[in-house]
């Protein structure tokens, strides 16, 4: 079945522009909100837990609903669902901006932040599926390179935009989504994207299981840096989430019309690309948090200036995304994905060696190099994974990849955040002993307190799903940070970047060993279309 729209006069570039505007809100929102967290908390009088949930509710709803959103798009129509998603996201953004003061503020903001996440989960799989179906297999690399390149750049613009808008009013960081949504809806009407979809029963049992599994697991990972890994509630949440996901897998295999067809993982390329994306997201999303905190704490930059710091990463990212996409079209995914992971590993390794200099000029080219590596692999890996699905399952495949990416990002934020705090205790104590001549016992006690203060700030930022430029209300005053603390934080950040280099090296090995040479076969869609036609008859 195709969505009822005329094919003649349809511009592929107009369709691409419409989908970029549609998803732009989700990418901007990943980073723009955390910039305003201290201002929102002050103006609305929110508790520390309340403001954390105002940030985290978005990620939880987004991560848990991606698979459902992808399935809905494949069964009800991609254009319909991207339109619904844009309207829901924009409406929720307007309501977030209209949050009243007083006792209702906390519940209001959390609820509509969650609704934003639902809108994003409905919108993104449908939008990506439209782009995939609009372009032939040999053109998708270039098209999706543009899609991910521009979207990725918007993630970097978020902190800069948020810094300026917050100077006017924090409510503007939500209201900025309204004109973007209006442009997206107009472009969708003009472009009239045509896609194939196949009506099917909805698996609500599977939805309940995967939502519970994702929410519990992501919540456990999010809270780990705040509550500490020794807290039994963390282990219980993560374990319960994993159990529900295992049950989901077993139930789906026996369901006639499952939320996720587990047979798709029998496709080696789809499985390996998702492994690569999962490993890479341990690095990509946490990078925004840790680099922004480093820029503010160690380099003394303001939040909006920390956003400019991230632009160097996206210079390399945007350029390499285009090259990687074209390589995918010509020779397949293995080479650009493997090379990109390896390049990112080298970039993070070299960057780690320079962060302790506290000199941005000595780091900038390695930041560009790390960004280029991530851009080189991200678009080809994502595109190649979706290419493995038939034309009636693009939304489902996108939902799977996005769920895996968000789950891995939460794990990366939790584990790397805990590692940062652990290293801070050691490095602050060492700096106090060697530079400030504080006795070891007193230094250890002071270091534990200072490291935990930074940890509470990290927790607020981590919940954004991107880790933007705010260190949260618990972070040290930038104007009063002593030199020993700046050095200690830089040393701790270096450890994180070395870990990121190692993680990306693992991703390179997985891609090199697991991926096959060559481009995606055209027959994937043809066979699926034939089977769908036979099933309909």
N, C-alpha and C positions, 0 to 999 in steps of 0.2 A: 504494500500500500504506500502511496506517496501523499504528501501533504498537498492539499488542493491549492495550487498556485501556478500561474503560467510560467513556462520555462523561457519563453522568448524574451529577449532583451535583458536577461539576467546577467549582471556583471559579477564575475568572481571577486574582483577587488572590492566591490561595494559590499558583498557578503562578508568578506574578510574584515573590512572596516567596521561593519555592524557588530560582528562578534567580538572584536577587540574592545569596542566601546562597552559592550554588554558586560564583559568580564573585568573591565578596567576598575570598576568599583570594588570588586573583591580584592584585587591586588593592592590598590591604594589603601584600602581599609586594614590590610594586614599590618601596616606600619604606622599609619597616620594617627591611630587612636592612642597608642602607648605614649606618644609625645605629650598628649594632653592629660594623662592619668593624674598627675599631681594637682593640676588645675581643676579637673572634674571632682576629685575627692574634696578639695577645699571648698569649692563653690556649692556643692550639694551636701556637704557634711557627711560623706559616706564613711563607713568603717573600712579598716584595712582589708578585711575579708570581703566586704561588699564590692570595693573597687576592683579587687582581684577577680571576683566572679564576673564583674561587668566586662572584663577583658577576656576571661577564659570561656565564658558562655558561648561566644562566637566560634571559637575553635572547636569546642566540643560538639556543637550542633553541626558545624561544617563537616567535621571528620566523620561523624556517625551517620550522616544522611547522604553522603556522596553516592554510595551504592544504590540507594533507593532512588535518588535523583536520576542516575544513569538509566535505571530500569524504566522509570516513568517516561523518560525521553524516547526510549526505544519502543514503548508500547502505545503512548498517546500522541507522539509527534514531537520532533525536536524544536521546530519553530514555536509551537504552542508553549512548550515548557521553558524555553529561553525567555519568551515574552512574560510568562507568569513569574519566572525567577527575577527578572528585572523589576517588575512591579512590586513584588514582595520585598525585595532588597531595598528599593527606593522608599517604599512606604515605611518599612521598619527604620530606615535611616532618619526619615522625617520625624518619627516618633521618638527616636533616641535624642535628636536635637531639641525636642519639645519636652524633655524630662522635667517635671515639676519639682520644685524644692519641697522639702519637708519629709514626713515619714514615708511617703509613697515613692520617693525618688529611687531608692535602692532596688526595690522589686521591679519598678517600671523599667529602669535602664537594663537590668539583667535580662528581663523577658524579651525586650525588643532587640537586644544584642543577639540573643539566641535566635530570634526570628530572622535577623540578618543572615545568620549562618545557614538557616534553612533555605532562604532565598538564593544564597550563593551555591548551595548544593544542588538545587533544582536547575540553576542557570548554567553552571560551568560544564558539566558533562554534555548537555544539549548543545551548547555553543561550540565546543570542540568537535562534536560529532558532525555538526553542520559544516565546519571548515573541512573536515576529512572527506565528507561525501561530495563537497563542491569541487574538490580538486582530484585529479587522477593520481594514482599511486606515484607516478614519476614526477609529479609536481608538488607533492605534499611536503617534502622536506623544506623547500624554499618557503612555501606558504606558512607552515607552522613555525619556521624559524622567525618569520616576521611576527607571528602571533605571540610566541613566547618571548621574543626579543623586546617588543614594545611593552608587553605586560610586565616583564621583569624590570624594565626601566621605571615603570610606574611604582614598583615596590620601593625603589630607591628615592623617588621623588616624594613619597609619602611623608618621611620625616621632615623634609625641607618645607613642604606645603603646610604640614601640621604646625611647625614652629611659627610660621607667619600668621596662619589663621587663628591660632590660640591667642596671639597678641590682641586680636579683635574680640573674639569670644570662642570658648571651647565648643559651643554648639555648631559652629561653622564647619568643624571637621566631619560632622555627619551631613550637614546640609549641602556640602559640596557634591555629594553623590546625586542630588536631584537633577541638576543640569546634565550631568553625564548620562543618567538614565533616560532623560528626555531625548538626547541625541541618539542614543542606542535604539530607542523605540521608533524614532523617525526613520533611521537607516534600515531597520528590520522591515518596516512597511515598504520602503523604496526598493530594497534588495529582493524581497520575496524569495528567500531561500527555499529550495525544494529538496526534501530528503525522503528516503524510504523508511517506513517503520512498520512494525508488525504487532497488532493488538494481541494481548495475552492476559491471563489471570495474574493478579498481583499476590505475591507471596508475603502475607503480613506476618506469618510465623517467623519466617526468615528475617524480616525487617526487625522484629522485636529482639531476636537473638543477636543480630549483628550490632544493633544500636546499643544494647546493654553491654556487649563485649567491648565495643570501641569506647563507649563513655567511661566504663570502669577502668579500662586499661589506660586511656589517655589521662583521666583524672589522677590515677595513681602516679603516672610519670610527671604530671604537672606539679603535684604537691610534694614530690620527693625532695626538691631543693629546699622547700620551706619547712616541711615536717621532719626531714632527715630520713635516710634509708633505714635507720634502726627502728623507726616507728612501725609497729606491726600492721597498722591500717594500710600502709603503703603496699606491703607484700600481699595483704588480703585483697585489695582492690585490683592489683595487677594480675594476681592468680585467678581471681573470679572472672576477670575480663578474658583471660586466656581460655579458661574452661568454657565460657559461653561461646567463644569463637570456634573452639574444637567441636562443640555440640552443633553450632551453626553449619560447620563443614559437613558433618555426618548427616544432618537433617537435609541439607540442600542436595546431597547426592541421591536421596530417595524421593525428592519432590518433583512432581511432574512439570511444573512451571516455576523453577526456582528463581529467587532474587538474583543469584549469581550462578551461572552454569559452570560448575567446577571442572568440566571437561576442557575449558579454555586453558587451564594450567598444564594440560598434556602437550600443548604447543610449547616446544622447548624455547623458542625465541621469546614468546610472551613471558614465560616464567623467568628467563634470565634477565630480560630487560627490566622486569619488575624488581628482581633482586638488586640489579645495579641502581635503579632509582631509589629503592629503599635504603641501600647503603649510603648513597650520595646525599639523601635528605637528612641523614644523621649530621651532616656538615652544613648543607646549604642554608637551611632555615636558622639554625643556631648561630651561624656566622653573623647575621645581622645584629643579634643581641650582643655578642661578645665584642665585636669590632666597634659598635657604637659605645658600649661602656668603656672600652679602652680609650677611644677618642675623647670621651668626656673626663674620665678619671685620670688617665696617665698623661694625655696631651692637653687637658684643660679646656677643651672646646665646649661650647654651648650645644644644646640638643640639635638645633637647626644646622649648626656647623658640622656636627657629627654626621648628619645626612649628606652633606657635601663630601665628606670623607668616603662615604659609601659609593658615591658616583664614580670614583676611580675604578672600583670593582666592576661596575656596570658598563664602563667604557669597553673594557676587555670582553665582558659578557656579551654585549650587543653585537660587537664586530664578529666574534667567534661563532655566535649563534647562526649568523648568516652563512658563514663558511661551512659550518657543520651541516646545516640543512642542505646546502648544494651538494656536499659530498655524499649525503644520504641518498639523494636522487640519482647520483651517478654510479656509486660503487657499493651502496648499502651501509648499514649501521655499524658494522664491527670496527672498522678503522677509526671513524670519528669518535665513537663512544670510548674505545680503548685509549686513543690518543688524548682525548679530553680529560679522562680520569687521571692519566699519568701526568699530564700538564698541570692539572690542578694540584696534584700531590707535590710536584716540584715547586709550584708557586707558593703553597702554604708553608712548605719547608723553608724556603728562602725568606719568606715574610717573617716567620717565627724567629729567624736569626737577627732580625733588625728591630723588632718591636721594643727591645730593652734600650735602644739608643734614645728613645723618646724624640726622635727626629723624623717627622713625616716625610721629608724629602728623600730619606734613605729607604723608605718603604714603598713609595707610590708605584714603582714599576713592578714590584713583586705582587702588589695588590691587583694591578691590571692583569698580570700573568695568571694569578689564581682565578680571577673572574673569567678570563679567556678560556681556561680549562673547563670551568663549570658550564659556560655557554656552549663550548664545543660539543659536550656530551649530552646536555640536558634535552635539547630539542630533538636530536636524532633518536635518543633512547625512548622518549615519550611517543614520538611519531611511529617508530618501528613497532612499539608495543601495540598501539591502536591499529596499525596496519594488519596485525595478525587476526583481528576480528572480522567477521562478515559485516556487510553493510547494515544488517538489521541488529547489530550488537555493538556499534561504536559507542553509544552512550554507556552501556554496561561496562565495556572495556575501560573507558575513561574513568568511570566511577571506581573501578577496582584499583587502577593506578593511583588515583588521587587519595583513596583510602589508605593505601600502603604508604604513600608519601607522607601524609599527615601523621600517621601512627609512628613512622620512623622519626619524623621531626620532633615529636613529643619525647620519644626515647632519647634522642640526641640532646635536647635541651636539658632533660633531667640528669643524664649521666655526665655530660660535660659541665653542667652547672655545679653538680656535686664535686666534680674534679677541681673546678676552679676554686671553690671555697676551701677544699682540702689543701690545695697548694698555697692559697692565701695565708692560711694559718702558719705554714712553714716559712714562707717568704717574708711575711710581715715580722715574724719573730726574729728571723735572721737579720733583717734590716735594722730592727731596733737594737739588737746586740752589737752589730758591727758599725753602724753609722751613728746611732744615738747613745751607744754605750749603756744600754739598759741591762740589768741583770737578767740571766736566762729565765728564771722562774717568773719574774714580772713581765718579761717580754712575751712568754708563752701565754700568760693570762690575758694580756692586752690584745695579742694577736687573735685569740679565739673570739673576743668580743668584736673586734673590727671586722673580721672575716664574716661573722654572722650578720653584722649590719649590712655588708655588701650583699649577702645572700638574700636578705629580705627585699632588696631592690631588684635583684635578678629575677626573683620570683614574679614580680609584677610584670616585668617585661616579657618573660618567657611565655606568658599566657597569650600573647597576641597572635601566636602562630607564626610570627616572623622574628620576634625579638627585636623590636625597633630601638629607637634611640633614647628611650628613657630608662634611667636606672631606678626609677621608682622613688617614692617619698622617703625610703629608708636610706638612700645613698648619701654619701658625704657631700657637704656643701663644696661646690667646685672652687670657690674662692679661698677655701681654707684647707684644702688637701695638702698635707705635708709632702715633701719630696720623697721621703722613705716609702710612703704609702703608694705614690705614683710608680716608683720603681718596682715595688713588690707586686702591684697589680700587673705591670708590664711583664714581669717574670712569669706570673701565673697565666697570663694571656699567651705567652710564648709556648707554655706547656700545652695549652688548648690547641694552638695552631699546629704544633708538632703532631698531636693526636689526629687532627683533621687531615694532615698529610698522610699519615698511616692509613686512615680510613679510606681515603681516595685511592691509595695504592691497592688496597684490597678490592675496591670497585673495579680498578683497571684489570686486575688478575681475573676476576669473575667474568668481565666482558671478553677478555682475550681467550679464555678457556671455553666459555659457554656459547658465545655467539658464532654463527656461521657467516661465511663470506657471501656476498651477493645481495641484490636488492630484493624487496618483498615481492612475491609472485602475484601476478594479476589474478591467478586462479583462485585465490582465497575468497575474493568477493564473488566470483562467478559461481563457484561451487555452492557457497552459502545461499546465493540468490536462487539457484536451481532447487536446492533442498527446501527453501522457504516456499517456493511456488508449488512444489509437490505436496508439501504439508497443507497448504491452503486448499488445494484441490481435494 
